[in-house]
């Protein structure tokens, strides 16, 4: 399995940024790390190994960018308004640096996004905010409400980065049509501490007529063991056409 390390200076974060890329060709899939996780997390915990056959066959090419949660949502040394602004700078880095590179390398117009736990938030929020750029969203045990990180503060940026808030009020036909064209999976289980959040998110998507797979997996809880079982099933749903 091809593996490449990339490091560059990104203007969007004014810092060096790191990423691992796996595979030689195929549909591009960006995997976000969990809370305060790093770019090598998916490899170290066996998530990449679980989809090895999809990568080696050229079905997908996987991009694992670094996370900056410690500088954004978990950064208690800055004001909540600056936490969300830092997150939005991260999103711009993903759009222009990571997604742009992935599209250039693979030739596909859209990407898939995936993540576990808080990485599920990153995947879902990124996909819903940029539906014209994303073909698939694979969230495993996702935690979607960012209010816990903003300490009662709330502004427009907070609103538009909190899916449980902006999705119910979304009525823009263009956005909804784009979302309805995506393949969306919410993977969870009754033992998952984020189970209820996923139930609520599934209801919100359903109310908007956005088709998705609510994968309530028997016995599943909030653990890499289950995520390594889920992701291969989800990746197999990708249609390269």
C-alpha positions as CSV (number, residue, x, y, z in Angstrom):
1,X,0.0,0.0,0.0
2,X,1.5,3.3,-1.1
3,X,2.0,5.8,1.8
4,X,3.2,9.4,1.4
5,X,3.9,12.0,4.0
6,X,3.3,15.7,3.1
7,X,4.3,18.8,5.0
8,X,3.7,22.4,3.8
9,X,3.2,25.9,5.1
10,X,-0.5,26.9,4.8
11,X,-1.4,30.5,4.6
12,X,-4.9,29.7,6.0
13,X,-3.5,28.8,9.4
14,X,-0.1,30.6,9.2
15,X,1.8,27.4,10.2
16,X,3.2,24.2,8.9
17,X,0.6,21.5,8.2
18,X,1.1,17.7,7.9
19,X,-0.8,14.9,6.2
20,X,-0.5,11.2,5.3
21,X,-1.9,9.9,2.0
22,X,-2.6,6.3,1.3
23,X,-3.1,4.7,-2.1
24,X,-2.2,5.3,-5.8
25,X,-5.6,6.1,-7.3
26,X,-9.4,6.0,-6.7
27,X,-12.1,8.2,-5.2
28,X,-10.6,10.6,-2.7
29,X,-11.6,10.2,0.9
30,X,-10.6,12.7,3.6
31,X,-10.5,11.2,7.1
32,X,-10.6,13.7,10.0
33,X,-9.0,12.7,13.3
34,X,-10.8,12.5,16.6
35,X,-10.7,15.1,19.3
36,X,-7.3,16.7,19.3
37,X,-6.0,13.8,17.2
38,X,-3.2,14.0,14.7
39,X,-2.7,13.1,11.0
40,X,-1.2,9.6,11.9
41,X,-4.1,8.6,14.2
42,X,-6.1,6.6,11.6
43,X,-3.0,4.6,10.7
44,X,-1.9,4.0,14.3
45,X,-5.3,2.8,15.4
46,X,-5.8,0.4,12.5
47,X,-8.5,2.3,10.6
48,X,-6.4,2.5,7.4
49,X,-5.5,-1.2,7.7
50,X,-9.3,-2.0,7.9
51,X,-9.8,-0.5,4.4
52,X,-6.5,-1.7,3.0
53,X,-8.1,-3.8,0.2
54,X,-10.1,-0.8,-1.0
55,X,-6.9,1.3,-1.1
56,X,-4.7,-1.3,-2.8
57,X,-7.4,-2.0,-5.4
58,X,-7.6,1.6,-6.4
59,X,-11.1,2.0,-5.3
60,X,-10.2,4.9,-3.0
61,X,-7.2,7.1,-2.2
62,X,-7.2,8.3,1.4
63,X,-6.1,11.7,2.8
64,X,-5.5,12.0,6.5
65,X,-4.9,15.7,7.4
66,X,-3.8,16.9,10.8
67,X,-6.3,18.2,13.3
68,X,-6.1,21.5,15.1
69,X,-8.8,21.0,17.8
70,X,-6.3,22.0,20.5
71,X,-6.0,25.4,18.8
72,X,-9.7,25.8,18.1
73,X,-12.5,24.2,20.0
74,X,-10.4,23.0,23.0
75,X,-8.4,26.1,23.3
76,X,-9.6,27.6,26.6
77,X,-7.0,30.4,26.4
78,X,-8.9,32.2,23.7
79,X,-12.4,33.7,23.4
80,X,-15.1,31.3,22.0
81,X,-15.5,33.7,19.1
82,X,-11.8,33.1,18.2
83,X,-12.2,29.3,18.7
84,X,-14.8,29.1,15.9
85,X,-12.8,31.5,13.7
86,X,-9.8,29.3,14.1
87,X,-12.0,26.3,13.1
88,X,-13.2,28.2,10.0
89,X,-9.5,28.9,9.1
90,X,-9.0,25.1,9.4
91,X,-11.9,24.5,7.0
92,X,-10.4,26.9,4.5
93,X,-7.1,24.9,4.7
94,X,-9.0,21.7,4.1
95,X,-10.9,23.2,1.1
96,X,-8.0,24.9,-0.6
97,X,-5.0,22.8,0.3
98,X,-6.2,19.2,1.1
99,X,-9.3,19.0,-1.1
100,X,-7.7,20.9,-3.9
101,X,-4.7,18.5,-3.8
102,X,-6.9,15.4,-3.7
103,X,-8.9,16.6,-6.7
104,X,-5.7,17.3,-8.6
105,X,-4.2,13.9,-7.8
106,X,-7.3,11.8,-8.5
107,X,-9.2,13.7,-11.1
108,X,-12.5,13.5,-9.2
109,X,-14.7,16.6,-8.8
110,X,-15.9,15.6,-5.3
111,X,-14.5,13.9,-2.3
112,X,-15.7,11.7,0.5
113,X,-15.3,12.8,4.1
114,X,-15.2,10.6,7.1
115,X,-14.4,10.7,10.8
116,X,-15.0,9.1,14.2
117,X,-16.3,10.7,17.3
118,X,-15.5,14.5,17.0
119,X,-14.0,13.6,13.6
120,X,-17.6,12.7,12.7
121,X,-18.6,16.3,13.5
122,X,-15.8,17.6,11.2
123,X,-17.0,15.3,8.4
124,X,-20.7,16.0,8.7
125,X,-20.3,19.8,9.2
126,X,-17.8,20.1,6.4
127,X,-20.0,18.1,4.0
128,X,-23.2,20.0,4.9
129,X,-21.5,23.3,4.5
130,X,-19.8,22.4,1.2
131,X,-22.2,19.9,-0.4
132,X,-21.1,20.9,-3.9
133,X,-17.6,19.6,-3.1
134,X,-18.6,16.4,-1.2
135,X,-20.1,13.2,-2.5
136,X,-20.1,11.1,0.6
137,X,-20.2,11.7,4.4
138,X,-19.3,8.8,6.7
139,X,-19.7,9.7,10.4
140,X,-19.0,7.1,13.0
141,X,-20.1,7.8,16.5
142,X,-20.3,11.5,15.6
143,X,-20.7,14.2,18.2
144,X,-22.4,17.2,16.4
145,X,-23.2,19.9,18.9
146,X,-20.4,22.4,19.5
147,X,-22.1,24.4,22.2
148,X,-20.0,22.6,24.9
149,X,-17.0,24.4,23.5
150,X,-18.3,28.0,23.4
151,X,-19.3,28.5,27.0
152,X,-22.6,30.2,26.4
153,X,-21.2,32.5,23.7
154,X,-23.1,32.5,20.4
155,X,-22.8,34.4,17.2
156,X,-23.4,33.8,13.5
157,X,-20.2,31.8,13.0
158,X,-21.2,29.5,15.9
159,X,-24.6,29.0,14.4
160,X,-23.4,28.1,10.9
161,X,-20.9,25.6,12.3
162,X,-23.4,23.8,14.5
163,X,-25.5,21.3,12.4
164,X,-28.2,20.7,15.0
165,X,-29.0,24.5,14.8
166,X,-28.6,25.4,11.1
167,X,-30.0,22.2,9.6
168,X,-33.6,22.6,10.8
169,X,-33.8,26.2,9.5
170,X,-32.2,25.4,6.1
171,X,-34.6,26.0,3.3
172,X,-32.3,27.0,0.4
173,X,-33.3,24.7,-2.5
174,X,-29.8,24.6,-4.0
175,X,-28.2,23.5,-0.7
176,X,-30.9,20.9,0.0
177,X,-30.7,19.5,-3.6
178,X,-26.9,19.2,-3.2
179,X,-27.3,17.4,0.1
180,X,-29.8,15.0,-1.3
181,X,-27.4,13.9,-3.9
182,X,-24.8,12.8,-1.3
183,X,-24.3,9.4,0.2
184,X,-24.6,10.0,4.0
185,X,-24.0,7.4,6.7
186,X,-24.4,7.9,10.5
187,X,-22.8,4.9,12.2
188,X,-23.6,4.3,15.8
189,X,-24.9,1.7,18.3
190,X,-26.9,1.7,21.5
191,X,-23.7,1.4,23.6
192,X,-22.3,4.6,22.0
193,X,-22.2,7.6,24.2
194,X,-23.2,9.7,21.1
195,X,-26.1,7.4,20.2
196,X,-28.8,10.0,21.1
197,X,-27.0,12.7,19.1
198,X,-27.0,10.4,16.1
199,X,-30.7,9.7,16.5
200,X,-31.5,13.4,16.6
201,X,-29.3,14.1,13.6
202,X,-31.0,11.3,11.6
203,X,-34.4,12.9,12.5
204,X,-33.2,16.3,11.3
205,X,-31.9,14.9,8.0
206,X,-35.2,13.0,7.5
207,X,-37.3,16.1,8.1
208,X,-35.4,17.8,5.3
209,X,-35.9,14.8,3.0
210,X,-32.2,14.0,2.9
211,X,-31.8,10.3,2.4
212,X,-29.2,8.6,4.5
213,X,-28.2,5.4,6.2
214,X,-28.7,5.4,10.0
215,X,-26.5,2.4,10.8
216,X,-27.6,1.3,14.3
217,X,-25.1,-1.5,14.6
218,X,-25.9,-4.2,17.2
219,X,-23.5,-4.1,20.1
220,X,-21.6,-1.1,18.8
221,X,-20.1,1.4,21.3
222,X,-17.7,4.4,21.1
223,X,-14.5,2.5,20.1
224,X,-12.1,2.0,17.3
225,X,-13.0,-1.7,17.3
226,X,-16.4,-0.8,15.9
227,X,-15.2,2.0,13.7
228,X,-12.8,-0.4,12.0
229,X,-15.8,-2.6,11.2
230,X,-18.0,0.2,10.0
231,X,-15.7,2.0,7.6
232,X,-15.0,-0.8,5.2
233,X,-18.8,-1.3,4.8
234,X,-19.3,2.4,4.1
235,X,-16.3,2.7,1.7
236,X,-17.8,-0.2,-0.3
237,X,-20.8,2.1,-1.0
238,X,-18.7,4.6,-3.0
239,X,-19.6,4.7,-6.7
240,X,-16.7,6.1,-8.7
241,X,-19.0,7.3,-11.6
